[in-house]
């Protein structure tokens, strides 16, 4: 034998009339505050970083056994020779 219990039923309660305008006002206030804070965050996040200047020139001198004697390089390019010079 099965027994079924009757379930009580009632219509859903209607929201109070004062909650709808309050919710709209709260949503409008929060949306406006969000827009203001987003604009402030954009202004604060932009940082002006100075670009680094050009690197100083590098002067190199090679007088090793396997390399040409007295070779003078500026920024990796051969500039000239210093004949007879084996070290600086």
C-alpha positions in Angstrom: 0.0 0.0 0.0 1.3 3.4 -0.9 0.5 6.6 0.8 0.7 9.9 -0.8 0.9 13.0 1.3 -0.9 16.0 0.0 1.5 18.9 -0.6 0.3 22.3 0.5 0.2 24.9 -2.4 0.1 28.6 -2.3 0.9 31.3 -4.9 4.3 33.0 -4.7 4.2 36.1 -2.5 4.3 39.4 -4.5 7.3 41.6 -3.7 6.7 44.7 -1.7 6.1 47.8 -3.9 8.9 49.7 -2.2 11.7 47.2 -3.0 11.7 47.7 -6.7 12.6 51.5 -6.7 15.2 50.8 -4.0 16.8 48.1 -6.1 16.9 50.4 -9.1 18.4 53.2 -7.1 21.1 50.8 -5.6 21.9 49.4 -9.1 22.2 53.0 -10.6 24.4 54.1 -7.7 26.7 51.0 -8.0 27.0 51.4 -11.7 28.0 55.0 -11.4 30.5 54.2 -8.7 32.0 51.5 -10.8 32.4 53.9 -13.8 34.1 56.4 -11.6 36.5 53.8 -10.1 37.3 52.4 -13.5 38.3 55.9 -14.8 40.4 56.5 -11.7 42.2 53.1 -12.2 42.9 53.9 -15.8 44.5 57.3 -14.9 46.6 55.7 -12.1 47.8 52.8 -14.2 49.3 54.9 -17.0 52.9 55.4 -16.0 55.3 57.5 -18.0 58.5 55.4 -18.4 61.4 57.2 -19.9 63.0 55.5 -22.8 66.6 54.5 -22.2 69.1 56.6 -24.1 71.6 55.2 -26.5 74.3 53.0 -25.0 77.8 54.4 -24.8 80.2 53.4 -27.6 82.4 50.4 -26.8 86.0 50.6 -27.9 87.8 47.2 -28.1 91.4 46.3 -28.8 92.6 42.9 -29.8 96.2 41.7 -29.9 95.9 38.1 -29.1 97.9 35.3 -30.8 95.1 34.1 -33.1 93.7 37.6 -34.0 95.3 40.3 -36.2 97.8 42.3 -34.1 96.6 45.7 -33.0 93.1 45.6 -34.3 90.9 48.4 -33.0 87.1 48.0 -33.0 84.3 50.5 -32.2 80.9 49.0 -31.4 82.0 45.7 -33.1 83.2 47.3 -36.3 86.8 47.4 -37.4 88.0 51.0 -37.2 91.7 50.6 -37.8 95.0 49.1 -36.9 97.7 50.1 -34.4 100.8 48.7 -36.0 103.5 47.5 -33.5 101.2 47.8 -30.5 100.7 44.4 -28.7 98.9 45.6 -25.6 97.2 48.8 -24.2 
